[in-house]
């Protein structure tokens, strides 16, 4: 079995790997915001429950991003790169962005199918 220290290191490494593609894409947050608008417009007529889920994910993403920016100011730029809490919070924000982009892509494909 893994010890607790090794498990936290594995989660830390996986969190960094999740965030890595998003750091190389410029304006990634803008892309996720546009994806929200597209997916909401396509879902509002078809599936009201899924459109509410998209709204909740958008609210969670914006709240997490706000908390990350506050934590970044509190910890500082250099310390936040190696801080577990900052990495986990940024990974959570990135995961929510991926979800919005994936859902919008799925809805666009279904719309043109």
HELIX and SHEET records of a PDB file:
HELIX    1   1 UNK A    4  UNK A   24  1                                  21    
HELIX    2   2 UNK A   28  UNK A   43  1                                  16    
HELIX    3   3 UNK A   48  UNK A   75  1                                  28    
HELIX    4   4 UNK A   77  UNK A   80  1                                   4    
HELIX    5   5 UNK A   84  UNK A  112  1                                  29    
END                                                                             
